[in-house]
Amino acid sequence: MRKEVDKSLETVTGNIHNVQNALSETRAEAEEHRDKESRRNNIILHKVPESNAARAEDRNKEDVSFCLRMFNTAMHVGLSDEDLAHIFRLGTSDDAPRPLMVQLASYTYKNLIMESLFRLKHADSQFKTVIVARYDQSRKRREQKIGC
């Protein structure tokens, strides 16, 4: 009788471990999905000139101004300041300009920008060199690409 009880306990313990592993995998997948969804409205602009202003707030205002000019005058998208959720530089200051992360208020605005990229070819010289990356990848995805 005791052997049967011990065997049943081992089976139950094994099942509990399997359920815990499945639960942790599901949590990781859900977190990855939430992260991906939060990055859905983001674009990254490369080669945007950096400001020489002393205060970070002034540099950020110049970045917002540059983005609005590029989106509205060069690409004719028609965005306002409220359509830009958050704009900030990625990485640390070096000689080269850091990439500019643009978080848009809606996925619709991102689509409008992506559909209007062809207009940059005929834009002013300050906008022609800007490279627009549509995908803001998660840390896990970037690590997978580096490992390849």
Sequence and secondary structure as in RCSB ss.txt:
>XXXX:A:sequence
MRKEVDKSLETVTGNIHNVQNALSETRAEAEEHRDKESRRNNIILHKVPESNAARAEDRNKEDVSFCLRMFNTAM
HVGLSDEDLAHIFRLGTSDDAPRPLMVQLASYTYKNLIMESLFRLKHADSQFKTVIVARYDQSRKRREQKIGC
>XXXX:A:secstr
 HHHHHHHHHHHHHHHHHHHHHHHHHHHHHHHHHHHHHTTTEEEEES      SSHHHHHHHHHHHHHHIIIIIS
     GGGEEEEEE S   SS   EEEEES HHHHHHHHHTGGGGGGS HHHHT EEE     HHHHHHHHH 
